[in-house]
């Protein structure tokens, strides 16, 4: 991984997927861009905003934004990576609903996940 792919000093952009929150969508799990801090939804989420962010910006490395997980992923290599500690917070709030955000998740959400 190139040093430009990770900026450990940049804080996350918020507590939830930027695009889902802005457009009334919902997410399954959250991912954090290791370069700019953008929070997007995972590949199982309907809109896959984290991958779309990587595609549009060239920011290829993400870190999970889920509690209890610490892995990095490189979209260009489609492989896990080791990485440094990132600026706090390291994960979404523990009290935040999964999937989320609360009030936006349809009752049939499990059938809408991507595989």
Phi, psi and omega in degrees: 000134177285150180297336178284347180281345181225130174238097186291353182266348183277126178284157176297154183288348180166199183263350184214175180299122183304311184289320179296316179296323180285336185242009178080015180274188179217162182228161174266297175231163185248148178230148184242126175295125183284347180266316185239353178088359180304130175261125179227169181271155187287174180292342175278342179288151183305321187260346176049051185292331178295315178294320178298320177300315179299318180295316184282333184254341187081005176279096193274345185253131175238164171232144175303148177242028180256141179300141177081000179241146182224014187279155174248154179223138177252112181296325182288327179265348186051054184211152174287152180226163167268150179206171182279170170295142178252162178305146179291154357282152183274348182203169177299161177300139181300328182279355181288136181295148174230120354292174185216177356280157179307131179095345181250353185273124180290155181300328182264030187304324182298324180285347182264354179293146176271148180246000000 
